[in-house]
Amino acid sequence: MTAQSIEVPIVATVVGGHLKVGDDFQGGVESIIRLRPDYPLDTLQGIEEFSHLQVTWYFSEGSPSDVALHARSPRNNPEWPATGTFVHRNHRRPARIATSFPRLLSVDGHDLHVTDLDAVDGTPVIDFVAVFQEMLPRGPVTQPSWPTEMLHDYWRDARER
């Protein structure tokens, strides 16, 4: 029988940065990924040589009642086509997990200082790893036009709000 769920540890917590969930203006915000103190510092050895991290985090602000297992228009905008649950990147997915690629600014003990992490203060981090260019998507990345329209202001500097 196949498992219906798994248990994963929380390895770190987001400290600072965004204080509330938002759809846009996620850019230019600095935050900290604070590794749990029970992990030894040598688990971070060499990470400062990388420019970016791949961070897997949990949409802790959502709830199981928010999960939407049907096609719907992104951001409830009828101008964009209804798409299935696994097309959306938000808390309405069954596992409520996201992946982000913040830029690593510095490392100070258990604190990884980053910018452009679109998780809010207090967000549980399930995992993070240095980004290897060779592990990014191979070949051209294609998509319809609506994500570009929808995310036009997503990475705009938060100070422009």
C-alpha positions as CSV (number, residue, x, y, z in Angstrom):
1,M,0.0,0.0,0.0
2,T,1.2,3.5,-0.9
3,A,1.5,6.1,1.9
4,Q,-1.1,8.8,1.8
5,S,1.1,11.3,3.7
6,I,4.6,11.7,5.0
7,E,6.1,13.5,7.9
8,V,8.9,16.0,7.3
9,P,11.0,18.0,9.8
10,I,11.0,21.7,10.0
11,V,14.7,22.6,9.5
12,A,14.5,26.3,9.8
13,T,12.2,29.3,10.2
14,V,11.9,32.5,8.3
15,V,12.6,35.5,10.5
16,G,11.7,39.0,9.4
17,G,11.0,40.0,5.9
18,H,7.4,40.1,4.8
19,L,5.0,40.5,7.7
20,K,1.8,39.6,5.8
21,V,0.9,37.5,2.8
22,G,0.6,39.4,-0.4
23,D,0.2,38.7,-4.1
24,D,2.7,41.3,-5.4
25,F,5.7,43.5,-4.4
26,Q,7.7,40.7,-3.1
27,G,11.1,42.0,-4.3
28,G,13.9,43.7,-2.4
29,V,12.9,42.4,1.0
30,E,15.6,41.0,3.2
31,S,14.9,38.2,5.7
32,I,16.7,35.4,7.5
33,I,16.4,31.7,7.2
34,R,17.2,30.6,10.8
35,L,18.5,27.0,10.9
36,R,17.3,25.2,14.0
37,P,20.0,25.5,16.7
38,D,20.2,21.7,17.1
39,Y,21.7,21.4,13.7
40,P,25.5,21.7,13.8
41,L,27.0,24.7,12.0
42,D,29.1,22.5,9.7
43,T,25.8,21.6,8.0
44,L,26.2,25.0,6.3
45,Q,29.9,24.7,5.5
46,G,30.5,26.1,2.0
47,I,27.0,27.4,1.4
48,E,28.3,31.0,1.4
49,E,30.0,30.3,-2.0
50,F,26.7,30.1,-3.7
51,S,24.6,33.0,-4.9
52,H,21.1,31.5,-4.5
53,L,19.2,28.9,-2.4
54,Q,16.3,26.7,-3.3
55,V,14.0,26.9,-0.3
56,T,11.0,24.6,0.3
57,W,8.6,26.1,2.8
58,Y,5.1,25.5,4.1
59,F,2.2,27.8,3.6
60,S,1.5,28.0,7.3
61,E,-1.0,30.9,6.9
62,G,-3.4,28.6,5.0
63,S,-5.5,25.8,6.3
64,P,-6.9,22.5,5.0
65,S,-10.2,24.2,4.4
66,D,-8.6,26.5,1.9
67,V,-7.5,23.7,-0.4
68,A,-9.3,23.9,-3.8
69,L,-9.4,20.7,-5.7
70,H,-10.9,22.1,-8.9
71,A,-10.1,24.3,-11.8
72,R,-10.4,28.0,-11.1
73,S,-9.2,31.3,-12.5
74,P,-6.0,32.6,-10.9
75,R,-6.6,35.3,-8.3
76,N,-10.3,34.9,-9.2
77,N,-9.7,37.0,-12.3
78,P,-12.2,35.8,-15.0
79,E,-9.9,37.2,-17.7
80,W,-7.5,34.4,-17.0
81,P,-8.5,30.8,-17.8
82,A,-9.6,28.4,-15.2
83,T,-6.7,26.0,-14.4
84,G,-6.3,23.0,-12.2
85,T,-5.1,22.9,-8.6
86,F,-1.6,21.7,-9.7
87,V,-1.1,24.7,-12.0
88,H,-1.5,27.3,-9.1
89,R,1.4,28.3,-6.8
90,N,-0.5,29.1,-3.6
91,H,-1.8,27.8,-0.3
92,R,-4.8,26.1,-1.9
93,R,-2.8,23.1,-2.9
94,P,-3.1,19.8,-1.0
95,A,0.4,19.8,0.5
96,R,0.5,23.7,0.9
97,I,4.3,23.7,0.0
98,A,6.1,26.2,-2.1
99,T,9.7,26.5,-3.5
100,S,11.5,29.8,-3.8
101,F,14.9,30.8,-5.0
102,P,16.2,33.7,-2.8
103,R,19.6,35.3,-3.2
104,L,22.0,34.5,-0.4
105,L,23.5,37.6,1.0
106,S,25.5,36.3,3.9
107,V,25.8,33.6,6.6
108,D,26.1,34.4,10.3
109,G,26.1,31.3,12.5
110,H,22.7,29.6,12.0
111,D,21.3,32.6,10.1
112,L,21.2,32.8,6.4
113,H,20.5,36.3,5.3
114,V,18.6,36.4,2.0
115,T,16.6,38.7,-0.3
116,D,13.7,38.0,-2.5
117,L,12.2,35.2,-0.4
118,D,8.4,35.4,-0.7
119,A,7.6,33.7,2.5
120,V,6.3,35.6,5.6
121,D,7.9,36.0,9.0
122,G,7.5,32.8,11.0
123,T,7.1,30.5,8.0
124,P,8.4,26.9,8.6
125,V,11.2,25.9,6.2
126,I,11.1,22.2,5.3
127,D,14.4,22.2,3.4
128,F,16.9,24.4,1.6
129,V,19.8,23.7,-0.6
130,A,22.4,25.7,-2.6
131,V,21.3,26.2,-6.2
132,F,23.4,24.4,-8.7
133,Q,23.0,25.8,-12.2
134,E,23.2,22.3,-13.6
135,M,20.0,21.4,-11.6
136,L,17.8,24.2,-13.1
137,P,15.3,23.3,-15.8
138,R,16.9,22.0,-19.0
139,G,15.8,23.3,-22.3
140,P,13.4,26.2,-22.9
141,V,10.8,26.9,-20.3
142,T,7.4,27.5,-21.8
143,Q,4.1,28.8,-20.4
144,P,0.9,30.6,-21.6
145,S,0.7,34.4,-21.4
146,W,-1.5,34.7,-18.3
147,P,1.2,34.0,-15.7
148,T,3.4,36.8,-17.1
149,E,0.4,39.1,-17.0
150,M,-0.6,38.0,-13.4
151,L,3.0,38.2,-12.1
152,H,3.9,41.5,-13.7
153,D,4.3,43.2,-10.3
154,Y,5.2,40.1,-8.2
155,W,9.0,40.9,-7.9
156,R,8.6,44.7,-7.9
157,D,10.4,46.2,-5.0
158,A,8.2,46.1,-1.8
159,R,9.0,49.8,-1.1
160,E,6.9,50.7,-4.2
161,R,3.7,49.4,-2.6
